Amino acid sequence: MTRAIQDTYPESLAWCYGCGRLNERGHHIRTVWDGDETVAIFTPEPWHIAVPGFVYGGVLASLVDCHSTGTAAAAAYRAARRAPGSEPALRFVTASLQVNYLKPTPLGVPLTIRARVTEIKDRKVVVESTVYAEGIATVTGKVVAVQIPDNFGQR
Amino acid sequence: MTRAIQDTYPESLAWCYGCGRLNERGHHIRTVWDGDETVAIFTPEPWHIAVPGFVYGGVLASLVDCHSTGTAAAAAYRAARRAPGSEPALRFVTASLQVNYLKPTPLGVPLTIRARVTEIKDRKVVVESTVYAEGIATVTGKVVAVQIPDNFGQR
């Protein structure tokens, strides 16, 4: 299996419910490069339903979210010409998340999400993405990701 | 316990991972009126983490999503001067979801989300919301909800 961006996160940042490899109950969303785009393949569980037969929007939002912050991290390493995962870690959090539900997403098939960086500047990366089910685009997303600030979590 | 909007959904529409009372693995988000606003209280599980100590953004997006579609349904019944849950069911899906993460949301405390309808017209309802942790606003959301079309799920 190709190494994903999330596989390179340091252990302290690998607990995310959406994409943390160490979160046993999480979704384990995994992002890899495909040329200038990134791609993740994710199959929702049978209980991830909105109405029977279709995927819950919150899970689709999670897919957009983690694939985009993963893409932001990967792009930041590329921009810095650094090896993914090298210290100090470039890890991003979501400042804003926009999800458009174009049509119902069928449950029971693998979903493919493809993303592209549309802006990268200082500590901010903008990522736009599309989710496909059986080749049909069902969701688009836009995430503004910011590098985790040194004072993260202080109030 | 006060009856929630989601308690009135017909059984066929009560399986949502975010708010369906019949989804045993779901979040069971419950929306009630408080004057002209709606409120839901939700305590994330210990594994719903972004980085240790803080709530995962995808779960916060789910909270915004289901509380807003629930609010849309409740508002549509009010606007129609009909009893909540009366047939034919007024049930909404999300057309678009916008979530702004103002600051990290601490894990381990009950979250309160309050929402208000800012537009209601024909089959469309716009809902704006704020999530609070320990009285501090950490997330704002905006959802465009549309009444489930008769041809939902046809492609």
Interface residues (C-beta under 8 A of the other chain):
Chain A: S12 L13 W15 C16 Y17 G18 G20 N23 E24 R25 G26 W47 H48 I49 A50 V51 P52 G53 F54 Y56 G57 G58 V59 A61 S62 D65 C66 V93 T94 A95 S96 L97 Q98 V99 N100 Y101 K103 P104 I136 I148 F152 G153 R155
Chain B: S12 L13 W15 C16 Y17 G18 G20 N23 E24 R25 G26 H27 W47 H48 I49 A50 V51 P52 G53 F54 Y56 G57 G58 V59 A61 S62 D65 C66 V93 T94 A95 S96 L97 Q98 V99 N100 Y101 K103 P104 I136 I148 F152 G153 R155
